[in-house]
């Protein structure tokens, strides 16, 4: 590690002799302020690094990995969730959450655990999901944690044959466990108005 030699603040090198001087009170206060500021910055940096490691997020000294594979796996799980919803497979949908996964439906209490999630996603008798499609606006991966937010569209049919169409937005927090397997840990959504007609094509991923 490179080292530097610090000079005393009370001495300067003159022409072949040492000239001493007494620092003023203002100079001393400025020096102490700079030292204190440096200490605060150092402590803040250490705290951020520790928090990043605890969250499984890369620090500036760690190489940022390619997250394209993780995003592809998340989108594949999203498509599988949608397919199971359309099949009415509530137990299969619950299996795509972590064991302690939580959903936060609009206007209802939070639900957690396999049994509660299976019960929530069980369709009413005679009800079918004709289509369920989500469009992610962003998928951000940080180590073994990721978040995904976007919009969704769903079409259902009740026991009388009446069809309904709904729109909404969502945020999902994902966890990777085991390696390469991404599951929803936190899932929250609510309704939105019918979107305006799109002016360009967008990639869509059912969830």
Order of alpha helices (4+ residues) and beta strands (2+ residues): beta-beta-alpha-alpha-alpha-beta-beta-alpha-beta-beta-beta-beta
